[in-house]
Amino acid sequence: MNKILSKKEFEIMMTLWKLDKPASFSDILEANPNLNRNTLLAAIRRLISEGILRVDGFDYHKNSLTRLFVPVVSMYDYFAQFMSPTQKEGMIGYLKESLEPGQVSAKAQR
């Protein structure tokens, strides 16, 4: 991935990365009430067209069928595009030292 996200796109992606599960439009708004509905809708369309998000299925929300979104790009991969191999190793070492044992999930340990 060689894309720099806009401020709002980044905010949406951070929300999805933090949720760590397929999320509906409403889930994203509930997790981040600072987002405007129209901005969120436009950003989701852009992120899907660029291959950064994908629809992972459907679910019901208040009697309405809604799409569930998941990031295609992990937080690690997004940030890794801006770092040299040495910087990546340093960041991973720093995170391993700063987190208590058991806080690093299996996903984060690559």
N, CA, C and O atoms as CSV, one atom per row, in Angstrom:
chain,resi,resn,atom,element,x,y,z
A,1,MET,N,N,0.846,-1.181,0.000
A,1,MET,CA,C,0.000,0.000,0.000
A,1,MET,C,C,0.879,1.227,0.000
A,1,MET,O,O,1.755,1.361,0.854
A,2,ASN,N,N,0.666,2.100,-0.917
A,2,ASN,CA,C,1.396,3.361,-0.964
A,2,ASN,C,C,0.400,4.503,-1.008
A,2,ASN,O,O,0.278,5.195,-2.018
A,3,LYS,N,N,-0.302,4.693,0.078
A,3,LYS,CA,C,-1.343,5.714,0.152
A,3,LYS,C,C,-1.250,6.403,1.488
A,3,LYS,O,O,-1.141,5.763,2.534
A,4,ILE,N,N,-1.295,7.712,1.438
A,4,ILE,CA,C,-1.373,8.487,2.667
A,4,ILE,C,C,-2.843,8.839,2.857
A,4,ILE,O,O,-3.457,9.475,2.001
A,5,LEU,N,N,-3.383,8.429,3.962
A,5,LEU,CA,C,-4.791,8.669,4.254
A,5,LEU,C,C,-5.016,10.126,4.643
A,5,LEU,O,O,-4.158,10.755,5.262
A,6,SER,N,N,-6.174,10.648,4.276
A,6,SER,CA,C,-6.550,11.982,4.737
A,6,SER,C,C,-6.810,11.908,6.241
A,6,SER,O,O,-6.870,10.820,6.815
A,7,LYS,N,N,-6.962,13.059,6.864
A,7,LYS,CA,C,-7.196,13.094,8.312
A,7,LYS,C,C,-8.453,12.296,8.690
A,7,LYS,O,O,-8.418,11.509,9.636
A,8,LYS,N,N,-9.547,12.487,7.970
A,8,LYS,CA,C,-10.788,11.776,8.276
A,8,LYS,C,C,-10.674,10.292,7.948
A,8,LYS,O,O,-11.156,9.457,8.713
A,9,GLU,N,N,-10.043,9.947,6.820
A,9,GLU,CA,C,-9.843,8.538,6.487
A,9,GLU,C,C,-9.031,7.844,7.575
A,9,GLU,O,O,-9.341,6.724,7.982
A,10,PHE,N,N,-7.984,8.529,8.039
A,10,PHE,CA,C,-7.148,7.967,9.101
A,10,PHE,C,C,-7.960,7.773,10.379
A,10,PHE,O,O,-7.824,6.752,11.053
A,11,GLU,N,N,-8.795,8.740,10.712
A,11,GLU,CA,C,-9.638,8.648,11.909
A,11,GLU,C,C,-10.592,7.453,11.804
A,11,GLU,O,O,-10.808,6.740,12.784
A,12,ILE,N,N,-11.149,7.241,10.633
A,12,ILE,CA,C,-12.057,6.111,10.408
A,12,ILE,C,C,-11.294,4.791,10.519
A,12,ILE,O,O,-11.763,3.846,11.153
A,13,MET,N,N,-10.123,4.736,9.900
A,13,MET,CA,C,-9.325,3.513,9.952
A,13,MET,C,C,-8.890,3.218,11.386
A,13,MET,O,O,-8.917,2.062,11.808
A,14,MET,N,N,-8.492,4.234,12.136
A,14,MET,CA,C,-8.116,4.016,13.542
A,14,MET,C,C,-9.304,3.453,14.327
A,14,MET,O,O,-9.130,2.575,15.172
A,15,THR,N,N,-10.490,3.949,14.052
A,15,THR,CA,C,-11.686,3.449,14.718
A,15,THR,C,C,-11.892,1.973,14.384
A,15,THR,O,O,-12.168,1.165,15.272
A,16,LEU,N,N,-11.759,1.622,13.108
A,16,LEU,CA,C,-11.935,0.221,12.691
A,16,LEU,C,C,-10.836,-0.672,13.260
A,16,LEU,O,O,-11.116,-1.783,13.710
A,17,TRP,N,N,-9.603,-0.205,13.244
A,17,TRP,CA,C,-8.506,-0.996,13.817
A,17,TRP,C,C,-8.741,-1.225,15.302
A,17,TRP,O,O,-8.469,-2.308,15.819
A,18,LYS,N,N,-9.241,-0.213,15.983
A,18,LYS,CA,C,-9.492,-0.328,17.418
A,18,LYS,C,C,-10.647,-1.291,17.703
A,18,LYS,O,O,-10.585,-2.059,18.663
A,19,LEU,N,N,-11.693,-1.258,16.884
A,19,LEU,CA,C,-12.822,-2.171,17.070
A,19,LEU,C,C,-12.406,-3.622,16.866
A,19,LEU,O,O,-12.903,-4.513,17.555
A,20,ASP,N,N,-11.502,-3.863,15.928
A,20,ASP,CA,C,-10.926,-5.192,15.679
A,20,ASP,C,C,-11.982,-6.267,15.395
A,20,ASP,O,O,-11.843,-7.418,15.810
A,21,LYS,N,N,-13.030,-5.869,14.683
A,21,LYS,CA,C,-14.082,-6.803,14.263
A,21,LYS,C,C,-14.840,-6.150,13.112
A,21,LYS,O,O,-14.761,-4.934,12.940
A,22,PRO,N,N,-15.572,-6.932,12.322
A,22,PRO,CA,C,-16.381,-6.318,11.276
A,22,PRO,C,C,-17.355,-5.311,11.894
A,22,PRO,O,O,-18.013,-5.607,12.892
A,23,ALA,N,N,-17.439,-4.129,11.298
A,23,ALA,CA,C,-18.248,-3.059,11.881
A,23,ALA,C,C,-19.182,-2.458,10.843
A,23,ALA,O,O,-18.810,-2.270,9.684
A,24,SER,N,N,-20.380,-2.166,11.269
A,24,SER,CA,C,-21.362,-1.504,10.405
A,24,SER,C,C,-21.128,0.005,10.452
A,24,SER,O,O,-20.356,0.506,11.270
A,25,PHE,N,N,-21.807,0.707,9.565
A,25,PHE,CA,C,-21.782,2.163,9.544
A,25,PHE,C,C,-22.147,2.709,10.924
A,25,PHE,O,O,-21.489,3.610,11.443
A,26,SER,N,N,-23.211,2.145,11.510
A,26,SER,CA,C,-23.676,2.584,12.838
A,26,SER,C,C,-22.653,2.278,13.925
A,26,SER,O,O,-22.465,3.076,14.843
A,27,ASP,N,N,-21.986,1.119,13.826
A,27,ASP,CA,C,-20.943,0.764,14.802
A,27,ASP,C,C,-19.820,1.796,14.788
A,27,ASP,O,O,-19.313,2.194,15.836
A,28,ILE,N,N,-19.440,2.221,13.583
A,28,ILE,CA,C,-18.357,3.194,13.448
A,28,ILE,C,C,-18.778,4.528,14.058
A,28,ILE,O,O,-18.001,5.163,14.771
A,29,LEU,N,N,-20.014,4.949,13.776
A,29,LEU,CA,C,-20.516,6.207,14.349
A,29,LEU,C,C,-20.615,6.139,15.870
A,29,LEU,O,O,-20.311,7.114,16.557
A,30,GLU,N,N,-21.037,4.992,16.398
A,30,GLU,CA,C,-21.130,4.832,17.855
A,30,GLU,C,C,-19.749,4.864,18.498
A,30,GLU,O,O,-19.569,5.440,19.571
A,31,ALA,N,N,-18.769,4.238,17.831
A,31,ALA,CA,C,-17.413,4.194,18.380
A,31,ALA,C,C,-16.711,5.543,18.263
A,31,ALA,O,O,-15.809,5.847,19.044
A,32,ASN,N,N,-17.126,6.352,17.285
A,32,ASN,CA,C,-16.501,7.656,17.084
A,32,ASN,C,C,-17.587,8.683,16.751
A,32,ASN,O,O,-17.810,8.984,15.578
A,33,PRO,N,N,-18.260,9.221,17.767
A,33,PRO,CA,C,-19.370,10.146,17.530
A,33,PRO,C,C,-18.941,11.489,16.917
A,33,PRO,O,O,-19.798,12.280,16.523
A,34,ASN,N,N,-17.651,11.753,16.832
A,34,ASN,CA,C,-17.172,12.998,16.231
A,34,ASN,C,C,-17.297,12.986,14.712
A,34,ASN,O,O,-17.182,14.030,14.070
A,35,LEU,N,N,-17.531,11.810,14.137
A,35,LEU,CA,C,-17.635,11.700,12.685
A,35,LEU,C,C,-19.001,12.166,12.198
A,35,LEU,O,O,-20.028,11.884,12.816
A,36,ASN,N,N,-18.994,12.876,11.094
A,36,ASN,CA,C,-20.214,13.305,10.431
A,36,ASN,C,C,-20.699,12.173,9.537
A,36,ASN,O,O,-19.887,11.530,8.872
A,37,ARG,N,N,-21.995,11.916,9.505
A,37,ARG,CA,C,-22.558,10.814,8.721
A,37,ARG,C,C,-22.186,10.913,7.230
A,37,ARG,O,O,-21.787,9.922,6.618
A,38,ASN,N,N,-22.321,12.102,6.664
A,38,ASN,CA,C,-22.033,12.274,5.237
A,38,ASN,C,C,-20.548,12.096,4.943
A,38,ASN,O,O,-20.178,11.493,3.935
A,39,THR,N,N,-19.706,12.617,5.814
A,39,THR,CA,C,-18.263,12.461,5.650
A,39,THR,C,C,-17.884,10.990,5.744
A,39,THR,O,O,-17.075,10.499,4.957
A,40,LEU,N,N,-18.471,10.290,6.709
A,40,LEU,CA,C,-18.191,8.867,6.887
A,40,LEU,C,C,-18.604,8.076,5.651
A,40,LEU,O,O,-17.856,7.220,5.181
A,41,LEU,N,N,-19.769,8.355,5.136
A,41,LEU,CA,C,-20.259,7.642,3.958
A,41,LEU,C,C,-19.324,7.862,2.757
A,41,LEU,O,O,-18.969,6.910,2.061
A,42,ALA,N,N,-18.936,9.100,2.523
A,42,ALA,CA,C,-18.034,9.413,1.400
A,42,ALA,C,C,-16.673,8.756,1.593
A,42,ALA,O,O,-16.099,8.222,0.644
A,43,ALA,N,N,-16.161,8.792,2.809
A,43,ALA,CA,C,-14.841,8.213,3.087
A,43,ALA,C,C,-14.877,6.691,2.934
A,43,ALA,O,O,-13.934,6.104,2.403
A,44,ILE,N,N,-15.939,6.056,3.388
A,44,ILE,CA,C,-16.056,4.596,3.240
A,44,ILE,C,C,-16.062,4.223,1.757
A,44,ILE,O,O,-15.392,3.271,1.356
A,45,ARG,N,N,-16.806,4.961,0.950
A,45,ARG,CA,C,-16.822,4.697,-0.497
A,45,ARG,C,C,-15.417,4.802,-1.094
A,45,ARG,O,O,-15.000,3.954,-1.882
A,46,ARG,N,N,-14.692,5.858,-0.703
A,46,ARG,CA,C,-13.328,6.061,-1.204
A,46,ARG,C,C,-12.404,4.942,-0.756
A,46,ARG,O,O,-11.631,4.416,-1.557
A,47,LEU,N,N,-12.476,4.576,0.509
A,47,LEU,CA,C,-11.602,3.537,1.062
A,47,LEU,C,C,-11.874,2.176,0.414
A,47,LEU,O,O,-10.951,1.391,0.200
A,48,ILE,N,N,-13.131,1.905,0.108
A,48,ILE,CA,C,-13.468,0.654,-0.579
A,48,ILE,C,C,-12.928,0.683,-2.004
A,48,ILE,O,O,-12.340,-0.297,-2.463
A,49,SER,N,N,-13.120,1.792,-2.704
A,49,SER,CA,C,-12.657,1.869,-4.095
A,49,SER,C,C,-11.137,1.791,-4.192
A,49,SER,O,O,-10.605,1.354,-5.213
A,50,GLU,N,N,-10.439,2.206,-3.152
A,50,GLU,CA,C,-8.974,2.150,-3.143
A,50,GLU,C,C,-8.445,0.831,-2.586
A,50,GLU,O,O,-7.233,0.621,-2.538
A,51,GLY,N,N,-9.345,-0.059,-2.166
A,51,GLY,CA,C,-8.931,-1.367,-1.674
A,51,GLY,C,C,-8.394,-1.372,-0.258
A,51,GLY,O,O,-7.691,-2.304,0.134
A,52,ILE,N,N,-8.711,-0.353,0.512
A,52,ILE,CA,C,-8.239,-0.262,1.889
A,52,ILE,C,C,-9.263,-0.867,2.855
A,52,ILE,O,O,-8.905,-1.375,3.918
A,53,LEU,N,N,-10.527,-0.803,2.472
A,53,LEU,CA,C,-11.634,-1.411,3.215
A,53,LEU,C,C,-12.342,-2.383,2.287
A,53,LEU,O,O,-12.257,-2.272,1.064
A,54,ARG,N,N,-13.044,-3.341,2.890
A,54,ARG,CA,C,-13.892,-4.220,2.088
A,54,ARG,C,C,-15.135,-4.558,2.889
A,54,ARG,O,O,-15.153,-4.471,4.117
A,55,VAL,N,N,-16.167,-4.944,2.164
A,55,VAL,CA,C,-17.402,-5.391,2.804
A,55,VAL,C,C,-17.196,-6.842,3.188
A,55,VAL,O,O,-16.829,-7.668,2.352
A,56,ASP,N,N,-17.434,-7.154,4.466
A,56,ASP,CA,C,-17.176,-8.490,4.991
A,56,ASP,C,C,-18.452,-9.297,5.192
A,56,ASP,O,O,-18.391,-10.452,5.613
A,57,GLY,N,N,-19.578,-8.721,4.906
A,57,GLY,CA,C,-20.835,-9.431,5.098
A,57,GLY,C,C,-21.937,-8.440,5.418
A,57,GLY,O,O,-21.801,-7.234,5.216
A,58,PHE,N,N,-23.023,-8.982,5.920
A,58,PHE,CA,C,-24.194,-8.170,6.228
A,58,PHE,C,C,-24.736,-8.560,7.592
A,58,PHE,O,O,-24.537,-9.682,8.058
A,59,ASP,N,N,-25.420,-7.622,8.224
A,59,ASP,CA,C,-26.031,-7.854,9.520
A,59,ASP,C,C,-27.247,-6.940,9.622
A,59,ASP,O,O,-27.429,-6.046,8.796
A,60,TYR,N,N,-28.068,-7.165,10.624
A,60,TYR,CA,C,-29.225,-6.310,10.841
A,60,TYR,C,C,-28.929,-5.294,11.934
A,60,TYR,O,O,-28.314,-5.608,12.953
A,61,HIS,N,N,-29.378,-4.075,11.697
A,61,HIS,CA,C,-29.288,-3.009,12.690
A,61,HIS,C,C,-30.652,-2.312,12.696
A,61,HIS,O,O,-31.016,-1.656,11.720
A,62,LYS,N,N,-31.390,-2.447,13.769
A,62,LYS,CA,C,-32.727,-1.855,13.885
A,62,LYS,C,C,-33.602,-2.197,12.679
A,62,LYS,O,O,-34.148,-1.302,12.034
A,63,ASN,N,N,-33.732,-3.451,12.381
A,63,ASN,CA,C,-34.578,-3.956,11.295
A,63,ASN,C,C,-34.098,-3.578,9.897
A,63,ASN,O,O,-34.834,-3.775,8.930
A,64,SER,N,N,-32.905,-3.050,9.764
A,64,SER,CA,C,-32.351,-2.720,8.450
A,64,SER,C,C,-31.131,-3.584,8.188
A,64,SER,O,O,-30.294,-3.787,9.067
A,65,LEU,N,N,-31.045,-4.084,6.978
A,65,LEU,CA,C,-29.876,-4.851,6.583
A,65,LEU,C,C,-28.733,-3.872,6.320
A,65,LEU,O,O,-28.896,-2.912,5.567
A,66,THR,N,N,-27.599,-4.110,6.926
A,66,THR,CA,C,-26.462,-3.195,6.796
A,66,THR,C,C,-25.193,-3.962,6.455
A,66,THR,O,O,-25.044,-5.130,6.816
A,67,ARG,N,N,-24.288,-3.300,5.762
A,67,ARG,CA,C,-23.010,-3.920,5.408
A,67,ARG,C,C,-22.044,-3.848,6.591
A,67,ARG,O,O,-22.098,-2.922,7.401
A,68,LEU,N,N,-21.165,-4.841,6.671
A,68,LEU,CA,C,-20.108,-4.862,7.684
A,68,LEU,C,C,-18.777,-4.624,6.976
A,68,LEU,O,O,-18.483,-5.261,5.965
A,69,PHE,N,N,-17.986,-3.715,7.507
A,69,PHE,CA,C,-16.722,-3.341,6.895
A,69,PHE,C,C,-15.550,-3.841,7.719
A,69,PHE,O,O,-15.606,-3.870,8.949
A,70,VAL,N,N,-14.484,-4.236,7.029
A,70,VAL,CA,C,-13.234,-4.617,7.690
A,70,VAL,C,C,-12.072,-3.995,6.921
A,70,VAL,O,O,-12.129,-3.859,5.699
A,71,PRO,N,N,-11.025,-3.619,7.641
A,71,PRO,CA,C,-9.834,-3.096,6.964
A,71,PRO,C,C,-9.126,-4.207,6.192
A,71,PRO,O,O,-9.003,-5.329,6.683
A,72,VAL,N,N,-8.670,-3.899,5.009
A,72,VAL,CA,C,-7.848,-4.824,4.227
A,72,VAL,C,C,-6.386,-4.635,4.644
A,72,VAL,O,O,-5.592,-5.574,4.616
A,73,VAL,N,N,-6.056,-3.420,5.024
A,73,VAL,CA,C,-4.697,-3.066,5.428
A,73,VAL,C,C,-4.640,-2.986,6.949
A,73,VAL,O,O,-5.457,-2.306,7.570
A,74,SER,N,N,-3.673,-3.681,7.549
A,74,SER,CA,C,-3.529,-3.629,9.009
A,74,SER,C,C,-2.855,-2.314,9.411
A,74,SER,O,O,-2.226,-1.644,8.591
A,75,MET,N,N,-2.999,-1.966,10.671
A,75,MET,CA,C,-2.355,-0.758,11.176
A,75,MET,C,C,-0.839,-0.872,11.006
A,75,MET,O,O,-0.172,0.091,10.628
A,76,TYR,N,N,-0.314,-2.047,11.286
A,76,TYR,CA,C,1.129,-2.280,11.146
A,76,TYR,C,C,1.575,-2.011,9.706
A,76,TYR,O,O,2.550,-1.294,9.480
A,77,ASP,N,N,0.865,-2.581,8.741
A,77,ASP,CA,C,1.246,-2.410,7.339
A,77,ASP,C,C,1.132,-0.962,6.889
A,77,ASP,O,O,1.953,-0.489,6.104
A,78,TYR,N,N,0.117,-0.253,7.382
A,78,TYR,CA,C,-0.035,1.155,7.011
A,78,TYR,C,C,1.165,1.961,7.490
A,78,TYR,O,O,1.761,2.707,6.714
A,79,PHE,N,N,1.522,1.814,8.765
A,79,PHE,CA,C,2.635,2.591,9.303
A,79,PHE,C,C,3.982,2.113,8.764
A,79,PHE,O,O,4.914,2.905,8.621
A,80,ALA,N,N,4.083,0.827,8.467
A,80,ALA,CA,C,5.341,0.255,7.979
A,80,ALA,C,C,5.760,0.860,6.646
A,80,ALA,O,O,6.953,0.913,6.348
A,81,GLN,N,N,4.811,1.314,5.842
A,81,GLN,CA,C,5.162,1.887,4.544
A,81,GLN,C,C,5.977,3.170,4.670
A,81,GLN,O,O,6.624,3.590,3.711
A,82,PHE,N,N,5.952,3.789,5.838
A,82,PHE,CA,C,6.674,5.038,6.045
A,82,PHE,C,C,8.026,4.847,6.741
A,82,PHE,O,O,8.729,5.823,7.003
A,83,MET,N,N,8.396,3.590,7.044
A,83,MET,CA,C,9.611,3.332,7.817
A,83,MET,C,C,10.607,2.478,7.050
A,83,MET,O,O,10.249,1.651,6.211
A,84,SER,N,N,11.856,2.710,7.370
A,84,SER,CA,C,12.914,1.859,6.825
A,84,SER,C,C,12.939,0.563,7.647
A,84,SER,O,O,12.361,0.522,8.733
A,85,PRO,N,N,13.595,-0.493,7.154
A,85,PRO,CA,C,13.673,-1.741,7.926
A,85,PRO,C,C,14.252,-1.537,9.332
A,85,PRO,O,O,13.797,-2.165,10.288
A,86,THR,N,N,15.247,-0.666,9.456
A,86,THR,CA,C,15.854,-0.400,10.763
A,86,THR,C,C,14.851,0.266,11.700
A,86,THR,O,O,14.775,-0.078,12.879
A,87,GLN,N,N,14.089,1.212,11.178
A,87,GLN,CA,C,13.086,1.882,12.001
A,87,GLN,C,C,12.004,0.902,12.449
A,87,GLN,O,O,11.533,0.972,13.584
A,88,LYS,N,N,11.608,-0.015,11.556
A,88,LYS,CA,C,10.600,-1.022,11.912
A,88,LYS,C,C,11.093,-1.883,13.066
A,88,LYS,O,O,10.359,-2.120,14.025
A,89,GLU,N,N,12.339,-2.354,12.976
A,89,GLU,CA,C,12.906,-3.185,14.042
A,89,GLU,C,C,12.951,-2.417,15.356
A,89,GLU,O,O,12.628,-2.962,16.412
A,90,GLY,N,N,13.351,-1.148,15.290
A,90,GLY,CA,C,13.409,-0.331,16.500
A,90,GLY,C,C,12.041,-0.128,17.115
A,90,GLY,O,O,11.893,-0.179,18.336
A,91,MET,N,N,11.043,0.101,16.283
A,91,MET,CA,C,9.693,0.309,16.787
A,91,MET,C,C,9.148,-0.965,17.426
A,91,MET,O,O,8.535,-0.913,18.492
A,92,ILE,N,N,9.367,-2.096,16.783
A,92,ILE,CA,C,8.902,-3.370,17.337
A,92,ILE,C,C,9.586,-3.648,18.668
A,92,ILE,O,O,8.940,-4.086,19.620
A,93,GLY,N,N,10.891,-3.395,18.741
A,93,GLY,CA,C,11.624,-3.586,19.997
A,93,GLY,C,C,11.091,-2.688,21.097
A,93,GLY,O,O,10.913,-3.123,22.234
A,94,TYR,N,N,10.837,-1.425,20.750
A,94,TYR,CA,C,10.308,-0.482,21.730
A,94,TYR,C,C,8.941,-0.939,22.235
A,94,TYR,O,O,8.682,-0.910,23.438
A,95,LEU,N,N,8.065,-1.363,21.316
A,95,LEU,CA,C,6.722,-1.805,21.722
A,95,LEU,C,C,6.779,-3.035,22.602
A,95,LEU,O,O,6.033,-3.136,23.576
A,96,LYS,N,N,7.661,-3.980,22.269
A,96,LYS,CA,C,7.783,-5.191,23.085
A,96,LYS,C,C,8.250,-4.856,24.491
A,96,LYS,O,O,7.787,-5.462,25.458
A,97,GLU,N,N,9.164,-3.896,24.617
A,97,GLU,CA,C,9.681,-3.516,25.936
A,97,GLU,C,C,8.662,-2.709,26.728
A,97,GLU,O,O,8.574,-2.846,27.948
A,98,SER,N,N,7.891,-1.868,26.042
A,98,SER,CA,C,6.996,-0.965,26.756
A,98,SER,C,C,5.684,-1.621,27.172
A,98,SER,O,O,5.034,-1.156,28.108
A,99,LEU,N,N,5.290,-2.677,26.502
A,99,LEU,CA,C,4.050,-3.359,26.859
A,99,LEU,C,C,4.319,-4.449,27.883
A,99,LEU,O,O,5.356,-5.112,27.846
A,100,GLU,N,N,3.383,-4.621,28.785
A,100,GLU,CA,C,3.513,-5.680,29.778
A,100,GLU,C,C,3.330,-7.028,29.094
A,100,GLU,O,O,2.659,-7.114,28.066
A,101,PRO,N,N,3.916,-8.076,29.650
A,101,PRO,CA,C,3.702,-9.405,29.072
A,101,PRO,C,C,2.208,-9.718,28.988
A,101,PRO,O,O,1.452,-9.431,29.917
A,102,GLY,N,N,1.796,-10.300,27.883
A,102,GLY,CA,C,0.396,-10.643,27.685
A,102,GLY,C,C,-0.401,-9.568,26.982
A,102,GLY,O,O,-1.517,-9.830,26.533
A,103,GLN,N,N,0.150,-8.340,26.870
A,103,GLN,CA,C,-0.574,-7.270,26.196
A,103,GLN,C,C,-0.402,-7.338,24.682
A,103,GLN,O,O,-1.248,-6.829,23.948
A,104,VAL,N,N,0.657,-7.946,24.210
A,104,VAL,CA,C,0.895,-8.040,22.784
A,104,VAL,C,C,0.115,-9.232,22.262
A,104,VAL,O,O,0.366,-10.371,22.656
A,105,SER,N,N,-0.838,-8.965,21.366
A,105,SER,CA,C,-1.665,-10.046,20.826
A,105,SER,C,C,-0.885,-10.837,19.790
A,105,SER,O,O,0.163,-10.398,19.316
A,106,ALA,N,N,-1.398,-11.989,19.447
A,106,ALA,CA,C,-0.760,-12.843,18.443
A,106,ALA,C,C,-0.710,-12.133,17.110
A,106,ALA,O,O,0.232,-12.341,16.346
A,107,LYS,N,N,-1.706,-11.290,16.798
A,107,LYS,CA,C,-1.708,-10.534,15.543
A,107,LYS,C,C,-0.532,-9.568,15.477
A,107,LYS,O,O,0.093,-9.407,14.428
A,108,ALA,N,N,-0.235,-8.923,16.611
A,108,ALA,CA,C,0.811,-7.921,16.627
A,108,ALA,C,C,2.200,-8.524,16.542
A,108,ALA,O,O,3.134,-7.847,16.113
A,109,GLN,N,N,2.359,-9.759,16.932
A,109,GLN,CA,C,3.671,-10.410,16.900
A,109,GLN,C,C,3.874,-11.065,15.561
A,109,GLN,O,O,3.466,-12.208,15.354
A,110,ARG,N,N,4.493,-10.363,14.662
A,110,ARG,CA,C,4.774,-10.906,13.331
A,110,ARG,C,C,6.191,-11.352,13.255
A,110,ARG,O,O,6.630,-11.841,12.213
